[in-house]
Amino acid sequence: MKPEYHFYKADPGQVMAELGRDKLIEFLTKMLLIRNFEIRGESAYQHGKVGGFYHSYMGQEAIQAACLAAAGPNHWFTTTYRCHALALLLGVTPNEAMAELYGRSTGNAGGRGGSMHLYAKQMLGGLAIVGGHLPIATGAAFTIKYLKEKNKASFCFLGDGAVVQGAVHESLNLAALWSLPCIYVIENNQWGMGTAVERAVALQPIAENMAKAYGIKAYTVEGMNFFDCYAMFRDILHEVVETSRPVIIEAVTERFRGHSISDPALYRTKEELADIMGEKDPIQFLKNALIEAGMLTEEEFKRIDSEQREIVVAAMKFADESPWPDPITLEEGVFAPEDQ
Ligand SMILES: Cc1ncc(C[n+]2csc(CCOP(=O)(O)OP(=O)(O)O)c2C)c(N)n1
C-alpha cells in the first residue's frame, strides 16, 4: 500500500501559459528522444551490440525533463547508472551516447564507460555505486558556495533503494550543517532491483521523514506529471539559491522495465504494468494535455515521434560504423600515480 503523500500540485494551465507552446513541444520532443533511445538501445543490447548492463529510464522521463525545463543546464548534475536521459537532456548527442553504449571510440567516454557512465560538461556522472554519488553532488554544492556562484545549485538524482545507504546520510548531514545548495531528488520508482520499497525503507513517505532528521525541507511530487514536476523544480530552485539550504524531493514514479535488461520483473503483474503504461505514461499524459489545450495534434505528435526514432536509428548506424578504441590508448584517462 502506498503511504499518504502530500503532493506538490501545479495548475497545468498556468504552467502551459508560462512555458509557451514552443518550450512545451521542445521538452515533449526531448522526452520522445529519450523514449526512442531506450527502446532502440535495448534492442541493440538484445542483438549483442551493447555489453555490460542496461538500465532504462522509460516511465521516468517527466522528472529530469521537467527539471531541465525549469532550471536550465547551468548547474551541477549527478545521477545513477540510469543515466541516458540526463546525458541527452544536457546536450550529449544521440550519436555520442549510442556509441558509448556500443563501446566505441566515438562514444561519450571514449567507449570506456558504457551505458552506466555517461558525462556532460555539467554532469559529473552516470555513477554506478548506489548512493556513492551523493558525496560528489554534495561536494559540487560546496564548490558553488565556496566560489560564491549565483543562481546555481547541485542536482542529485538517486533511487529509493539508495536512501538506506550510509553515504546518503553523511551527505545530507554535511549539506544541512554547511547550508549547501544541493537538491537531492529521490526518484521513487517503487523498486530497488526486485525489492519493493516498503520492504527496504522503514519510514515512508521517504523524503518527508528523512528531511526531519536533518532540519531541511522536503517536497513530494507526482513524478509522471510534467506540470507538477516543472512547477516544483522552478519554485525549489528559487528557494535553494536564495537560502542556500539543501532540499530533499521525492518524485513518485514507475519504471516500465525491470531493474535492468536482465530482469524480467516477474514480481509485477500484467495488470499493474498496463495501468502504469497507459494514461499514466508521462509522455501520453503530456501529449493528451497539449492536445486538449489545442497546442498539439495527433499527427504532429506522430511526426515528432518518428523524427526522433530516425535520429536514434541513425545513431545506431553511427555507433556500429565507429571504430573500437585503440588498445594503445588503454592507459589514457586512468588516474594512477606514476611511481607506484
Ligand atoms: C553500494 C552498492 N550496493 C549494491 C549495488 C547493486 N545495485 C545496483 S542497483 C541496485 C538497486 C538500486 O535501486 P534504486 O536506488 O531504487 O534505483 P533504481 O535502480 O530503482 O533506479 C543495487 C542494489 C551497487 N551498485 N552499489
The ligand as a Tripos MOL2 file, in Angstrom:
@<TRIPOS>MOLECULE
LIG
   26    27     1     0     0
SMALL
NO_CHARGES

@<TRIPOS>ATOM
      1 C1         26.9220    0.1210   -2.9250 C.3       1 LIG1
      2 C2         26.1700   -0.7560   -3.8840 C.ar      1 LIG1
      3 N1         25.4340   -1.7830   -3.4140 N.ar      1 LIG1
      4 C3         24.7480   -2.5740   -4.2740 C.ar      1 LIG1
      5 C4         24.7820   -2.3390   -5.6200 C.ar      1 LIG1
      6 C5         23.9690   -3.2270   -6.5690 C.3       1 LIG1
      7 N2         22.8020   -2.4740   -7.0120 N.ar      1 LIG1
      8 C6         22.8010   -1.8620   -8.1970 C.ar      1 LIG1
      9 S1         21.3720   -1.0500   -8.4650 S.2       1 LIG1
     10 C7         20.7250   -1.5240   -7.0210 C.ar      1 LIG1
     11 C8         19.3160   -1.1100   -6.6390 C.3       1 LIG1
     12 C9         19.1410    0.3670   -6.5260 C.3       1 LIG1
     13 O1         17.7900    0.7080   -6.5650 O.3       1 LIG1
     14 P1         17.2850    2.1920   -6.5330 P.3       1 LIG1
     15 O2         18.2280    3.0160   -5.7130 O.co2     1 LIG1
     16 O3         15.8680    2.1900   -6.1050 O.co2     1 LIG1
     17 O4         17.4390    2.7460   -8.0050 O.3       1 LIG1
     18 P2         16.6910    2.2980   -9.3410 P.3       1 LIG1
     19 O5         17.5320    1.2020   -9.9320 O.co2     1 LIG1
     20 O6         15.3280    1.8450   -8.9790 O.co2     1 LIG1
     21 O7         16.7030    3.4850  -10.2250 O.co2     1 LIG1
     22 C10        21.6110   -2.3140   -6.3270 C.ar      1 LIG1
     23 C11        21.3460   -2.9020   -5.0050 C.3       1 LIG1
     24 C12        25.5630   -1.2650   -6.0760 C.ar      1 LIG1
     25 N3         25.6480   -0.9590   -7.3770 N.pl3     1 LIG1
     26 N4         26.2250   -0.4630   -5.1940 N.ar      1 LIG1
@<TRIPOS>BOND
     1     1     2 1
     2     2     3 ar
     3     2    26 ar
     4     3     4 ar
     5     4     5 ar
     6     5     6 1
     7     5    24 ar
     8     6     7 1
     9     7     8 ar
    10     7    22 ar
    11     8     9 ar
    12     9    10 ar
    13    10    11 1
    14    10    22 ar
    15    11    12 1
    16    12    13 1
    17    13    14 1
    18    14    15 2
    19    14    16 1
    20    14    17 1
    21    17    18 1
    22    18    19 2
    23    18    20 1
    24    18    21 1
    25    22    23 1
    26    24    25 1
    27    24    26 ar
@<TRIPOS>SUBSTRUCTURE
     1 LIG1         1 GROUP 0 **** ****
